[in-house]
Amino acid sequence: MSPLKRKKLNKIRHELDRLDNSLIKLIKTRTNLVKKVLALKEKKNQIIDRNRIKIILKNIRKKSLKNNIDPKITNRIWKSMIWSYIEFEKKNFKKK
């Protein structure tokens, strides 16, 4: 790799690192909201709402297409996030 390309690569990687830091902050905010939602659930079977998951994924697909993003990428990201939070909720569910 030429020195010029190496420099460009490092600059882009630095931008990606900054973006990752922003994503971490957003994930913290999302986690706090999930905790609030979990506090309202009275039964463990309320954790998985397949209808809501379907709606979320459908909306993400629409937004991805509108923003010229490959919907396969966003679908995988959101599915992973959804199921990660479902596991989080199951682990942290407190019977009332």
C-alpha positions as CSV (number, residue, x, y, z in Angstrom):
1,M,0.0,0.0,0.0
2,S,1.3,3.4,-0.9
3,P,2.0,6.0,1.8
4,L,-0.8,8.2,0.5
5,K,-3.3,5.3,0.6
6,R,-2.1,4.4,4.1
7,K,-2.7,7.9,5.2
8,K,-6.2,7.9,3.8
9,L,-6.9,4.6,5.4
10,N,-5.8,5.8,8.8
11,K,-8.0,8.9,8.4
12,I,-11.1,6.8,7.5
13,R,-10.4,4.4,10.4
14,H,-10.2,7.4,12.8
15,E,-13.6,8.6,11.5
16,L,-14.9,5.0,12.1
17,D,-13.6,5.1,15.7
18,R,-15.3,8.4,16.3
19,L,-18.5,7.0,14.9
20,D,-18.2,3.9,17.1
21,N,-17.9,6.2,20.2
22,S,-21.1,7.8,19.2
23,L,-22.8,4.5,18.7
24,I,-21.7,3.4,22.2
25,K,-23.5,6.5,23.6
26,L,-26.6,5.7,21.7
27,I,-26.5,2.0,22.8
28,K,-26.3,3.2,26.4
29,T,-29.3,5.5,25.9
30,R,-31.2,2.6,24.3
31,T,-30.3,0.2,27.1
32,N,-31.7,2.7,29.7
33,L,-34.9,2.9,27.7
34,V,-35.1,-0.9,27.6
35,K,-34.7,-1.0,31.3
36,K,-37.7,1.3,31.7
37,V,-39.8,-0.9,29.4
38,L,-38.7,-4.0,31.3
39,A,-39.8,-2.4,34.6
40,L,-43.3,-2.1,33.2
41,K,-43.6,-5.8,32.2
42,E,-45.4,-7.9,34.7
43,K,-44.8,-11.4,33.1
44,K,-41.8,-12.9,31.5
45,N,-43.9,-13.9,28.5
46,Q,-44.3,-10.1,27.7
47,I,-40.7,-9.9,26.8
48,I,-41.0,-11.2,23.3
49,D,-43.5,-9.3,21.1
50,R,-43.2,-10.9,17.7
51,N,-45.7,-8.5,16.1
52,R,-43.6,-5.5,17.3
53,I,-40.4,-7.2,16.0
54,K,-42.0,-7.7,12.6
55,I,-43.1,-4.0,12.5
56,I,-39.6,-2.8,13.5
57,L,-37.9,-4.9,10.9
58,K,-40.3,-3.8,8.2
59,N,-39.8,-0.1,9.1
60,I,-36.0,-0.6,9.1
61,R,-36.2,-2.1,5.6
62,K,-38.2,0.9,4.4
63,K,-35.8,3.4,5.9
64,S,-32.8,1.5,4.6
65,L,-34.1,1.5,1.0
66,K,-35.0,5.2,1.3
67,N,-31.5,6.0,2.5
68,N,-29.8,3.7,-0.1
69,I,-28.5,1.2,2.4
70,D,-28.4,-2.5,1.8
71,P,-31.4,-3.7,3.8
72,K,-29.7,-7.0,4.5
73,I,-27.1,-5.2,6.5
74,T,-29.6,-3.2,8.6
75,N,-31.8,-6.3,9.0
76,R,-29.0,-8.3,10.5
77,I,-27.9,-5.5,12.8
78,W,-31.4,-4.9,14.1
79,K,-32.2,-8.6,14.5
80,S,-29.0,-9.0,16.5
81,M,-29.8,-5.9,18.6
82,I,-33.4,-7.0,19.2
83,W,-32.4,-10.5,20.3
84,S,-29.5,-9.2,22.4
85,Y,-32.0,-7.0,24.3
86,I,-34.5,-9.9,24.6
87,E,-31.7,-11.9,26.3
88,F,-30.9,-8.8,28.5
89,E,-34.6,-8.5,29.5
90,K,-34.9,-12.2,30.3
91,K,-31.8,-12.1,32.4
92,N,-32.9,-9.0,34.3
93,F,-36.6,-9.7,34.6
94,K,-37.9,-9.5,38.2
95,K,-41.1,-11.2,39.0
96,K,-43.6,-8.9,40.7
